[in-house]
Amino acid sequence: MRIEETTVIYQLFGGSLQSQVKCEKCGNVNSSLESFLDLNLDLSQNALSVEEALMNFVRIEKLDESTGYRCDK
């Protein structure tokens, strides 16, 4: 934990995002944890509410070579 994350602002409004990428071919899993104070939600015509935008933000996304993903293994 970084020193900035111990401030009152982080304690009240901060959080952590965990992302996980799993290779479908070899099963290798990469995980990361990142601190945040705000989330950038897309409130376009694809999301008509904050709840829907949040669901889009955390939805499972398929990554493959066409999206630039390459497995570390």
N, CA, C and O atoms as a Maestro MAE file, in Angstrom:
{
 s_m_m2io_version
 :::
 2.0.0
}

f_m_ct {
 s_m_title
 :::
 protein
 m_atom[292] {
  # First column is atom index #
  i_m_mmod_type
  r_m_x_coord
  r_m_y_coord
  r_m_z_coord
  i_m_residue_number
  s_m_chain_name
  s_m_pdb_residue_name
  s_m_pdb_atom_name
  i_m_atomic_number
  :::
  1 25 0.842 -1.179 0.000 1 A "MET " " N  " 7
  2 3 0.000 0.000 0.000 1 A "MET " " CA " 6
  3 2 0.886 1.241 0.000 1 A "MET " " C  " 6
  4 15 1.815 1.356 0.800 1 A "MET " " O  " 8
  5 25 0.584 2.168 -0.911 2 A "ARG " " N  " 7
  6 3 1.346 3.402 -0.984 2 A "ARG " " CA " 6
  7 2 0.839 4.377 0.072 2 A "ARG " " C  " 6
  8 15 -0.294 4.259 0.541 2 A "ARG " " O  " 8
  9 25 1.680 5.342 0.446 3 A "ILE " " N  " 7
  10 3 1.343 6.298 1.503 3 A "ILE " " CA " 6
  11 2 0.108 7.123 1.134 3 A "ILE " " C  " 6
  12 15 -0.680 7.472 2.013 3 A "ILE " " O  " 8
  13 25 -0.076 7.447 -0.177 4 A "GLU " " N  " 7
  14 3 -1.243 8.219 -0.588 4 A "GLU " " CA " 6
  15 2 -2.545 7.481 -0.286 4 A "GLU " " C  " 6
  16 15 -3.576 8.109 -0.046 4 A "GLU " " O  " 8
  17 25 -2.496 6.173 -0.299 5 A "GLU " " N  " 7
  18 3 -3.683 5.362 -0.094 5 A "GLU " " CA " 6
  19 2 -4.105 5.304 1.368 5 A "GLU " " C  " 6
  20 15 -5.147 4.726 1.678 5 A "GLU " " O  " 8
  21 25 -3.329 5.883 2.267 6 A "THR " " N  " 7
  22 3 -3.696 5.881 3.680 6 A "THR " " CA " 6
  23 2 -4.369 7.192 4.090 6 A "THR " " C  " 6
  24 15 -4.727 7.350 5.257 6 A "THR " " O  " 8
  25 25 -4.550 8.129 3.167 7 A "THR " " N  " 7
  26 3 -5.185 9.400 3.496 7 A "THR " " CA " 6
  27 2 -6.681 9.210 3.710 7 A "THR " " C  " 6
  28 15 -7.250 8.196 3.306 7 A "THR " " O  " 8
  29 25 -7.307 10.184 4.344 8 A "VAL " " N  " 7
  30 3 -8.748 10.140 4.602 8 A "VAL " " CA " 6
  31 2 -9.524 10.056 3.289 8 A "VAL " " C  " 6
  32 15 -10.514 9.330 3.206 8 A "VAL " " O  " 8
  33 25 -9.090 10.786 2.269 9 A "ILE " " N  " 7
  34 3 -9.772 10.760 0.966 9 A "ILE " " CA " 6
  35 2 -9.780 9.346 0.397 9 A "ILE " " C  " 6
  36 15 -10.823 8.867 -0.046 9 A "ILE " " O  " 8
  37 25 -8.642 8.677 0.404 10 A "TYR " " N  " 7
  38 3 -8.592 7.299 -0.089 10 A "TYR " " CA " 6
  39 2 -9.448 6.370 0.768 10 A "TYR " " C  " 6
  40 15 -10.114 5.476 0.247 10 A "TYR " " O  " 8
  41 25 -9.429 6.582 2.070 11 A "GLN " " N  " 7
  42 3 -10.217 5.727 2.947 11 A "GLN " " CA " 6
  43 2 -11.712 5.896 2.707 11 A "GLN " " C  " 6
  44 15 -12.469 4.932 2.825 11 A "GLN " " O  " 8
  45 25 -12.147 7.113 2.370 12 A "LEU " " N  " 7
  46 3 -13.563 7.370 2.137 12 A "LEU " " CA " 6
  47 2 -14.007 7.032 0.710 12 A "LEU " " C  " 6
  48 15 -15.068 6.441 0.512 12 A "LEU " " O  " 8
  49 25 -13.201 7.404 -0.271 13 A "PHE " " N  " 7
  50 3 -13.643 7.329 -1.654 13 A "PHE " " CA " 6
  51 2 -12.845 6.357 -2.521 13 A "PHE " " C  " 6
  52 15 -13.240 6.080 -3.654 13 A "PHE " " O  " 8
  53 25 -11.758 5.849 -2.023 14 A "GLY " " N  " 7
  54 3 -10.896 4.997 -2.830 14 A "GLY " " CA " 6
  55 2 -11.327 3.549 -2.832 14 A "GLY " " C  " 6
  56 15 -12.201 3.125 -2.076 14 A "GLY " " O  " 8
  57 25 -10.686 2.817 -3.701 15 A "GLY " " N  " 7
  58 3 -10.952 1.390 -3.793 15 A "GLY " " CA " 6
  59 2 -9.855 0.724 -4.583 15 A "GLY " " C  " 6
  60 15 -8.852 1.348 -4.928 15 A "GLY " " O  " 8
  61 25 -10.052 -0.552 -4.867 16 A "SER " " N  " 7
  62 3 -9.096 -1.323 -5.646 16 A "SER " " CA " 6
  63 2 -9.831 -2.068 -6.741 16 A "SER " " C  " 6
  64 15 -10.922 -2.597 -6.529 16 A "SER " " O  " 8
  65 25 -9.220 -2.102 -7.912 17 A "LEU " " N  " 7
  66 3 -9.740 -2.875 -9.031 17 A "LEU " " CA " 6
  67 2 -8.816 -4.052 -9.280 17 A "LEU " " C  " 6
  68 15 -7.603 -3.888 -9.413 17 A "LEU " " O  " 8
  69 25 -9.393 -5.228 -9.341 18 A "GLN " " N  " 7
  70 3 -8.605 -6.402 -9.683 18 A "GLN " " CA " 6
  71 2 -8.987 -6.821 -11.092 18 A "GLN " " C  " 6
  72 15 -10.164 -6.989 -11.408 18 A "GLN " " O  " 8
  73 25 -7.984 -6.985 -11.925 19 A "SER " " N  " 7
  74 3 -8.246 -7.498 -13.272 19 A "SER " " CA " 6
  75 2 -7.522 -8.821 -13.427 19 A "SER " " C  " 6
  76 15 -6.472 -9.059 -12.831 19 A "SER " " O  " 8
  77 25 -8.112 -9.666 -14.239 20 A "GLN " " N  " 7
  78 3 -7.563 -10.995 -14.433 20 A "GLN " " CA " 6
  79 2 -7.687 -11.359 -15.908 20 A "GLN " " C  " 6
  80 15 -8.749 -11.203 -16.511 20 A "GLN " " O  " 8
  81 25 -6.596 -11.842 -16.477 21 A "VAL " " N  " 7
  82 3 -6.587 -12.295 -17.867 21 A "VAL " " CA " 6
  83 2 -6.182 -13.759 -17.869 21 A "VAL " " C  " 6
  84 15 -5.143 -14.138 -17.329 21 A "VAL " " O  " 8
  85 25 -7.033 -14.577 -18.494 22 A "LYS " " N  " 7
  86 3 -6.759 -16.010 -18.563 22 A "LYS " " CA " 6
  87 2 -6.641 -16.421 -20.027 22 A "LYS " " C  " 6
  88 15 -7.536 -16.161 -20.830 22 A "LYS " " O  " 8
  89 25 -5.541 -17.057 -20.357 23 A "CYS " " N  " 7
  90 3 -5.316 -17.549 -21.712 23 A "CYS " " CA " 6
  91 2 -6.177 -18.797 -21.928 23 A "CYS " " C  " 6
  92 15 -6.109 -19.751 -21.153 23 A "CYS " " O  " 8
  93 25 -6.984 -18.775 -22.984 24 A "GLU " " N  " 7
  94 3 -7.835 -19.929 -23.273 24 A "GLU " " CA " 6
  95 2 -7.049 -21.117 -23.811 24 A "GLU " " C  " 6
  96 15 -7.507 -22.256 -23.724 24 A "GLU " " O  " 8
  97 25 -5.866 -20.859 -24.365 25 A "LYS " " N  " 7
  98 3 -5.076 -21.947 -24.950 25 A "LYS " " CA " 6
  99 2 -4.286 -22.712 -23.903 25 A "LYS " " C  " 6
  100 15 -4.332 -23.942 -23.870 25 A "LYS " " O  " 8
  101 25 -3.542 -21.984 -23.024 26 A "CYS " " N  " 7
  102 3 -2.672 -22.682 -22.069 26 A "CYS " " CA " 6
  103 2 -3.162 -22.588 -20.619 26 A "CYS " " C  " 6
  104 15 -2.641 -23.287 -19.750 26 A "CYS " " O  " 8
  105 25 -4.146 -21.742 -20.351 27 A "GLY " " N  " 7
  106 3 -4.686 -21.615 -19.003 27 A "GLY " " CA " 6
  107 2 -3.901 -20.678 -18.101 27 A "GLY " " C  " 6
  108 15 -4.242 -20.531 -16.928 27 A "GLY " " O  " 8
  109 25 -2.847 -20.035 -18.626 28 A "ASN " " N  " 7
  110 3 -2.056 -19.085 -17.842 28 A "ASN " " CA " 6
  111 2 -2.946 -17.929 -17.374 28 A "ASN " " C  " 6
  112 15 -3.748 -17.410 -18.149 28 A "ASN " " O  " 8
  113 25 -2.803 -17.527 -16.104 29 A "VAL " " N  " 7
  114 3 -3.614 -16.451 -15.536 29 A "VAL " " CA " 6
  115 2 -2.703 -15.334 -15.048 29 A "VAL " " C  " 6
  116 15 -1.762 -15.580 -14.293 29 A "VAL " " O  " 8
  117 25 -2.981 -14.108 -15.478 30 A "ASN " " N  " 7
  118 3 -2.291 -12.916 -15.002 30 A "ASN " " CA " 6
  119 2 -3.289 -12.061 -14.245 30 A "ASN " " C  " 6
  120 15 -4.360 -11.747 -14.765 30 A "ASN " " O  " 8
  121 25 -2.949 -11.680 -13.020 31 A "SER " " N  " 7
  122 3 -3.817 -10.841 -12.199 31 A "SER " " CA " 6
  123 2 -3.090 -9.558 -11.825 31 A "SER " " C  " 6
  124 15 -1.870 -9.552 -11.657 31 A "SER " " O  " 8
  125 25 -3.844 -8.476 -11.698 32 A "SER " " N  " 7
  126 3 -3.263 -7.218 -11.232 32 A "SER " " CA " 6
  127 2 -4.268 -6.514 -10.327 32 A "SER " " C  " 6
  128 15 -5.478 -6.694 -10.460 32 A "SER " " O  " 8
  129 25 -3.747 -5.718 -9.413 33 A "LEU " " N  " 7
  130 3 -4.559 -4.958 -8.476 33 A "LEU " " CA " 6
  131 2 -4.138 -3.503 -8.591 33 A "LEU " " C  " 6
  132 15 -2.954 -3.179 -8.496 33 A "LEU " " O  " 8
  133 25 -5.121 -2.623 -8.798 34 A "GLU " " N  " 7
  134 3 -4.842 -1.207 -9.012 34 A "GLU " " CA " 6
  135 2 -5.753 -0.359 -8.134 34 A "GLU " " C  " 6
  136 15 -6.959 -0.599 -8.067 34 A "GLU " " O  " 8
  137 25 -5.178 0.624 -7.468 35 A "SER " " N  " 7
  138 3 -5.961 1.548 -6.641 35 A "SER " " CA " 6
  139 2 -6.647 2.582 -7.514 35 A "SER " " C  " 6
  140 15 -6.144 2.936 -8.581 35 A "SER " " O  " 8
  141 25 -7.804 3.070 -7.059 36 A "PHE " " N  " 7
  142 3 -8.495 4.110 -7.807 36 A "PHE " " CA " 6
  143 2 -9.231 5.058 -6.875 36 A "PHE " " C  " 6
  144 15 -9.584 4.697 -5.752 36 A "PHE " " O  " 8
  145 25 -9.453 6.259 -7.348 37 A "LEU " " N  " 7
  146 3 -10.304 7.244 -6.678 37 A "LEU " " CA " 6
  147 2 -11.566 7.519 -7.487 37 A "LEU " " C  " 6
  148 15 -12.572 7.965 -6.936 37 A "LEU " " O  " 8
  149 25 -11.518 7.257 -8.784 38 A "ASP " " N  " 7
  150 3 -12.693 7.454 -9.625 38 A "ASP " " CA " 6
  151 2 -12.691 6.417 -10.743 38 A "ASP " " C  " 6
  152 15 -11.664 5.816 -11.059 38 A "ASP " " O  " 8
  153 25 -13.861 6.225 -11.327 39 A "LEU " " N  " 7
  154 3 -14.016 5.298 -12.438 39 A "LEU " " CA " 6
  155 2 -14.510 6.082 -13.646 39 A "LEU " " C  " 6
  156 15 -15.362 6.961 -13.512 39 A "LEU " " O  " 8
  157 25 -13.985 5.773 -14.810 40 A "ASN " " N  " 7
  158 3 -14.450 6.398 -16.040 40 A "ASN " " CA " 6
  159 2 -15.511 5.500 -16.663 40 A "ASN " " C  " 6
  160 15 -15.193 4.500 -17.306 40 A "ASN " " O  " 8
  161 25 -16.775 5.867 -16.466 41 A "LEU " " N  " 7
  162 3 -17.883 5.088 -17.004 41 A "LEU " " CA " 6
  163 2 -18.384 5.728 -18.285 41 A "LEU " " C  " 6
  164 15 -18.483 6.952 -18.373 41 A "LEU " " O  " 8
  165 25 -18.702 4.908 -19.280 42 A "ASP " " N  " 7
  166 3 -19.224 5.377 -20.553 42 A "ASP " " CA " 6
  167 2 -20.744 5.493 -20.438 42 A "ASP " " C  " 6
  168 15 -21.452 4.487 -20.377 42 A "ASP " " O  " 8
  169 25 -21.235 6.732 -20.409 43 A "LEU " " N  " 7
  170 3 -22.674 6.969 -20.307 43 A "LEU " " CA " 6
  171 2 -23.247 7.372 -21.670 43 A "LEU " " C  " 6
  172 15 -24.004 8.336 -21.777 43 A "LEU " " O  " 8
  173 25 -22.874 6.624 -22.698 44 A "SER " " N  " 7
  174 3 -23.355 6.888 -24.050 44 A "SER " " CA " 6
  175 2 -24.675 6.164 -24.281 44 A "SER " " C  " 6
  176 15 -25.319 5.709 -23.335 44 A "SER " " O  " 8
  177 25 -25.071 6.060 -25.543 45 A "GLN " " N  " 7
  178 3 -26.315 5.374 -25.865 45 A "GLN " " CA " 6
  179 2 -26.256 3.894 -25.530 45 A "GLN " " C  " 6
  180 15 -27.295 3.239 -25.453 45 A "GLN " " O  " 8
  181 25 -25.035 3.343 -25.327 46 A "ASN " " N  " 7
  182 3 -24.897 1.938 -24.946 46 A "ASN " " CA " 6
  183 2 -25.271 1.697 -23.493 46 A "ASN " " C  " 6
  184 15 -25.589 0.569 -23.116 46 A "ASN " " O  " 8
  185 25 -25.237 2.738 -22.673 47 A "ALA " " N  " 7
  186 3 -25.587 2.616 -21.259 47 A "ALA " " CA " 6
  187 2 -26.547 3.745 -20.912 47 A "ALA " " C  " 6
  188 15 -26.171 4.918 -20.916 47 A "ALA " " O  " 8
  189 25 -27.765 3.387 -20.617 48 A "LEU " " N  " 7
  190 3 -28.793 4.391 -20.350 48 A "LEU " " CA " 6
  191 2 -28.875 4.777 -18.876 48 A "LEU " " C  " 6
  192 15 -29.649 5.660 -18.506 48 A "LEU " " O  " 8
  193 25 -28.082 4.120 -18.038 49 A "SER " " N  " 7
  194 3 -28.074 4.443 -16.611 49 A "SER " " CA " 6
  195 2 -26.670 4.231 -16.056 49 A "SER " " C  " 6
  196 15 -25.835 3.595 -16.699 49 A "SER " " O  " 8
  197 25 -26.412 4.756 -14.880 50 A "VAL " " N  " 7
  198 3 -25.118 4.548 -14.225 50 A "VAL " " CA " 6
  199 2 -24.934 3.069 -13.908 50 A "VAL " " C  " 6
  200 15 -23.836 2.531 -14.049 50 A "VAL " " O  " 8
  201 25 -26.006 2.418 -13.482 51 A "GLU " " N  " 7
  202 3 -25.918 0.987 -13.172 51 A "GLU " " CA " 6
  203 2 -25.526 0.180 -14.414 51 A "GLU " " C  " 6
  204 15 -24.691 -0.720 -14.329 51 A "GLU " " O  " 8
  205 25 -26.118 0.497 -15.552 52 A "GLU " " N  " 7
  206 3 -25.790 -0.206 -16.788 52 A "GLU " " CA " 6
  207 2 -24.345 0.087 -17.215 52 A "GLU " " C  " 6
  208 15 -23.646 -0.810 -17.687 52 A "GLU " " O  " 8
  209 25 -23.896 1.336 -17.049 53 A "ALA " " N  " 7
  210 3 -22.519 1.702 -17.374 53 A "ALA " " CA " 6
  211 2 -21.539 0.945 -16.476 53 A "ALA " " C  " 6
  212 15 -20.482 0.516 -16.939 53 A "ALA " " O  " 8
  213 25 -21.878 0.779 -15.211 54 A "LEU " " N  " 7
  214 3 -21.027 0.034 -14.294 54 A "LEU " " CA " 6
  215 2 -20.974 -1.446 -14.682 54 A "LEU " " C  " 6
  216 15 -19.914 -2.067 -14.603 54 A "LEU " " O  " 8
  217 25 -22.089 -2.004 -15.093 55 A "MET " " N  " 7
  218 3 -22.111 -3.401 -15.540 55 A "MET " " CA " 6
  219 2 -21.246 -3.574 -16.795 55 A "MET " " C  " 6
  220 15 -20.557 -4.584 -16.940 55 A "MET " " O  " 8
  221 25 -21.284 -2.593 -17.696 56 A "ASN " " N  " 7
  222 3 -20.429 -2.641 -18.887 56 A "ASN " " CA " 6
  223 2 -18.955 -2.537 -18.505 56 A "ASN " " C  " 6
  224 15 -18.100 -3.170 -19.126 56 A "ASN " " O  " 8
  225 25 -18.662 -1.742 -17.487 57 A "PHE " " N  " 7
  226 3 -17.286 -1.541 -17.036 57 A "PHE " " CA " 6
  227 2 -16.668 -2.844 -16.520 57 A "PHE " " C  " 6
  228 15 -15.482 -3.089 -16.737 57 A "PHE " " O  " 8
  229 25 -17.450 -3.670 -15.850 58 A "VAL " " N  " 7
  230 3 -16.922 -4.890 -15.223 58 A "VAL " " CA " 6
  231 2 -17.230 -6.154 -16.014 58 A "VAL " " C  " 6
  232 15 -16.951 -7.256 -15.541 58 A "VAL " " O  " 8
  233 25 -17.798 -6.019 -17.204 59 A "ARG " " N  " 7
  234 3 -18.161 -7.207 -17.972 59 A "ARG " " CA " 6
  235 2 -16.907 -7.953 -18.459 59 A "ARG " " C  " 6
  236 15 -15.832 -7.369 -18.596 59 A "ARG " " O  " 8
  237 25 -17.072 -9.215 -18.707 60 A "ILE " " N  " 7
  238 3 -15.986 -10.043 -19.219 60 A "ILE " " CA " 6
  239 2 -15.754 -9.665 -20.679 60 A "ILE " " C  " 6
  240 15 -16.694 -9.523 -21.460 60 A "ILE " " O  " 8
  241 25 -14.498 -9.510 -21.018 61 A "GLU " " N  " 7
  242 3 -14.121 -9.125 -22.374 61 A "GLU " " CA " 6
  243 2 -13.204 -10.202 -22.942 61 A "GLU " " C  " 6
  244 15 -12.248 -10.616 -22.287 61 A "GLU " " O  " 8
  245 25 -13.492 -10.649 -24.144 62 A "LYS " " N  " 7
  246 3 -12.652 -11.668 -24.778 62 A "LYS " " CA " 6
  247 2 -11.520 -10.968 -25.523 62 A "LYS " " C  " 6
  248 15 -11.753 -10.147 -26.410 62 A "LYS " " O  " 8
  249 25 -10.288 -11.310 -25.143 63 A "LEU " " N  " 7
  250 3 -9.097 -10.775 -25.791 63 A "LEU " " CA " 6
  251 2 -8.478 -11.868 -26.639 63 A "LEU " " C  " 6
  252 15 -8.382 -13.020 -26.217 63 A "LEU " " O  " 8
  253 25 -8.060 -11.496 -27.832 64 A "ASP " " N  " 7
  254 3 -7.365 -12.446 -28.690 64 A "ASP " " CA " 6
  255 2 -6.369 -11.686 -29.552 64 A "ASP " " C  " 6
  256 15 -6.158 -10.489 -29.357 64 A "ASP " " O  " 8
  257 25 -5.768 -12.369 -30.490 65 A "GLU " " N  " 7
  258 3 -4.747 -11.738 -31.324 65 A "GLU " " CA " 6
  259 2 -5.294 -10.542 -32.093 65 A "GLU " " C  " 6
  260 15 -4.560 -9.588 -32.352 65 A "GLU " " O  " 8
  261 25 -6.587 -10.579 -32.467 66 A "SER " " N  " 7
  262 3 -7.167 -9.462 -33.219 66 A "SER " " CA " 6
  263 2 -7.286 -8.202 -32.362 66 A "SER " " C  " 6
  264 15 -7.361 -7.100 -32.906 66 A "SER " " O  " 8
  265 25 -7.306 -8.338 -31.042 67 A "THR " " N  " 7
  266 3 -7.354 -7.182 -30.150 67 A "THR " " CA " 6
  267 2 -5.977 -6.812 -29.606 67 A "THR " " C  " 6
  268 15 -5.843 -5.896 -28.795 67 A "THR " " O  " 8
  269 25 -4.949 -7.540 -30.068 68 A "GLY " " N  " 7
  270 3 -3.580 -7.231 -29.662 68 A "GLY " " CA " 6
  271 2 -3.092 -8.031 -28.465 68 A "GLY " " C  " 6
  272 15 -1.982 -7.792 -27.989 68 A "GLY " " O  " 8
  273 25 -3.888 -8.978 -27.959 69 A "TYR " " N  " 7
  274 3 -3.483 -9.769 -26.790 69 A "TYR " " CA " 6
  275 2 -2.513 -10.869 -27.212 69 A "TYR " " C  " 6
  276 15 -2.726 -11.558 -28.210 69 A "TYR " " O  " 8
  277 25 -1.453 -11.018 -26.437 70 A "ARG " " N  " 7
  278 3 -0.523 -12.128 -26.612 70 A "ARG " " CA " 6
  279 2 -0.221 -12.706 -25.239 70 A "ARG " " C  " 6
  280 15 0.105 -11.966 -24.311 70 A "ARG " " O  " 8
  281 25 -0.325 -14.000 -25.107 71 A "CYS " " N  " 7
  282 3 -0.034 -14.685 -23.856 71 A "CYS " " CA " 6
  283 2 1.449 -14.604 -23.540 71 A "CYS " " C  " 6
  284 15 2.289 -14.716 -24.433 71 A "CYS " " O  " 8
  285 25 1.773 -14.406 -22.254 72 A "ASP " " N  " 7
  286 3 3.174 -14.357 -21.817 72 A "ASP " " CA " 6
  287 2 3.868 -15.703 -21.956 72 A "ASP " " C  " 6
  288 15 5.091 -15.761 -22.084 72 A "ASP " " O  " 8
  289 25 3.115 -16.758 -21.932 73 A "LYS " " N  " 7
  290 3 3.700 -18.109 -21.994 73 A "LYS " " CA " 6
  291 2 3.679 -18.565 -23.421 73 A "LYS " " C  " 6
  292 15 4.120 -19.674 -23.721 73 A "LYS " " O  " 8
  :::
 }
 m_bond[291] {
  # First column is bond index #
  i_m_from
  i_m_to
  i_m_order
  :::
  1 1 2 1
  2 2 3 1
  3 3 4 2
  4 3 5 1
  5 5 6 1
  6 6 7 1
  7 7 8 2
  8 7 9 1
  9 9 10 1
  10 10 11 1
  11 11 12 2
  12 11 13 1
  13 13 14 1
  14 14 15 1
  15 15 16 2
  16 15 17 1
  17 17 18 1
  18 18 19 1
  19 19 20 2
  20 19 21 1
  21 21 22 1
  22 22 23 1
  23 23 24 2
  24 23 25 1
  25 25 26 1
  26 26 27 1
  27 27 28 2
  28 27 29 1
  29 29 30 1
  30 30 31 1
  31 31 32 2
  32 31 33 1
  33 33 34 1
  34 34 35 1
  35 35 36 2
  36 35 37 1
  37 37 38 1
  38 38 39 1
  39 39 40 2
  40 39 41 1
  41 41 42 1
  42 42 43 1
  43 43 44 2
  44 43 45 1
  45 45 46 1
  46 46 47 1
  47 47 48 2
  48 47 49 1
  49 49 50 1
  50 50 51 1
  51 51 52 2
  52 51 53 1
  53 53 54 1
  54 54 55 1
  55 55 56 2
  56 55 57 1
  57 57 58 1
  58 58 59 1
  59 59 60 2
  60 59 61 1
  61 61 62 1
  62 62 63 1
  63 63 64 2
  64 63 65 1
  65 65 66 1
  66 66 67 1
  67 67 68 2
  68 67 69 1
  69 69 70 1
  70 70 71 1
  71 71 72 2
  72 71 73 1
  73 73 74 1
  74 74 75 1
  75 75 76 2
  76 75 77 1
  77 77 78 1
  78 78 79 1
  79 79 80 2
  80 79 81 1
  81 81 82 1
  82 82 83 1
  83 83 84 2
  84 83 85 1
  85 85 86 1
  86 86 87 1
  87 87 88 2
  88 87 89 1
  89 89 90 1
  90 90 91 1
  91 91 92 2
  92 91 93 1
  93 93 94 1
  94 94 95 1
  95 95 96 2
  96 95 97 1
  97 97 98 1
  98 98 99 1
  99 99 100 2
  100 99 101 1
  101 101 102 1
  102 102 103 1
  103 103 104 2
  104 103 105 1
  105 105 106 1
  106 106 107 1
  107 107 108 2
  108 107 109 1
  109 109 110 1
  110 110 111 1
  111 111 112 2
  112 111 113 1
  113 113 114 1
  114 114 115 1
  115 115 116 2
  116 115 117 1
  117 117 118 1
  118 118 119 1
  119 119 120 2
  120 119 121 1
  121 121 122 1
  122 122 123 1
  123 123 124 2
  124 123 125 1
  125 125 126 1
  126 126 127 1
  127 127 128 2
  128 127 129 1
  129 129 130 1
  130 130 131 1
  131 131 132 2
  132 131 133 1
  133 133 134 1
  134 134 135 1
  135 135 136 2
  136 135 137 1
  137 137 138 1
  138 138 139 1
  139 139 140 2
  140 139 141 1
  141 141 142 1
  142 142 143 1
  143 143 144 2
  144 143 145 1
  145 145 146 1
  146 146 147 1
  147 147 148 2
  148 147 149 1
  149 149 150 1
  150 150 151 1
  151 151 152 2
  152 151 153 1
  153 153 154 1
  154 154 155 1
  155 155 156 2
  156 155 157 1
  157 157 158 1
  158 158 159 1
  159 159 160 2
  160 159 161 1
  161 161 162 1
  162 162 163 1
  163 163 164 2
  164 163 165 1
  165 165 166 1
  166 166 167 1
  167 167 168 2
  168 167 169 1
  169 169 170 1
  170 170 171 1
  171 171 172 2
  172 171 173 1
  173 173 174 1
  174 174 175 1
  175 175 176 2
  176 175 177 1
  177 177 178 1
  178 178 179 1
  179 179 180 2
  180 179 181 1
  181 181 182 1
  182 182 183 1
  183 183 184 2
  184 183 185 1
  185 185 186 1
  186 186 187 1
  187 187 188 2
  188 187 189 1
  189 189 190 1
  190 190 191 1
  191 191 192 2
  192 191 193 1
  193 193 194 1
  194 194 195 1
  195 195 196 2
  196 195 197 1
  197 197 198 1
  198 198 199 1
  199 199 200 2
  200 199 201 1
  201 201 202 1
  202 202 203 1
  203 203 204 2
  204 203 205 1
  205 205 206 1
  206 206 207 1
  207 207 208 2
  208 207 209 1
  209 209 210 1
  210 210 211 1
  211 211 212 2
  212 211 213 1
  213 213 214 1
  214 214 215 1
  215 215 216 2
  216 215 217 1
  217 217 218 1
  218 218 219 1
  219 219 220 2
  220 219 221 1
  221 221 222 1
  222 222 223 1
  223 223 224 2
  224 223 225 1
  225 225 226 1
  226 226 227 1
  227 227 228 2
  228 227 229 1
  229 229 230 1
  230 230 231 1
  231 231 232 2
  232 231 233 1
  233 233 234 1
  234 234 235 1
  235 235 236 2
  236 235 237 1
  237 237 238 1
  238 238 239 1
  239 239 240 2
  240 239 241 1
  241 241 242 1
  242 242 243 1
  243 243 244 2
  244 243 245 1
  245 245 246 1
  246 246 247 1
  247 247 248 2
  248 247 249 1
  249 249 250 1
  250 250 251 1
  251 251 252 2
  252 251 253 1
  253 253 254 1
  254 254 255 1
  255 255 256 2
  256 255 257 1
  257 257 258 1
  258 258 259 1
  259 259 260 2
  260 259 261 1
  261 261 262 1
  262 262 263 1
  263 263 264 2
  264 263 265 1
  265 265 266 1
  266 266 267 1
  267 267 268 2
  268 267 269 1
  269 269 270 1
  270 270 271 1
  271 271 272 2
  272 271 273 1
  273 273 274 1
  274 274 275 1
  275 275 276 2
  276 275 277 1
  277 277 278 1
  278 278 279 1
  279 279 280 2
  280 279 281 1
  281 281 282 1
  282 282 283 1
  283 283 284 2
  284 283 285 1
  285 285 286 1
  286 286 287 1
  287 287 288 2
  288 287 289 1
  289 289 290 1
  290 290 291 1
  291 291 292 2
  :::
 }
}
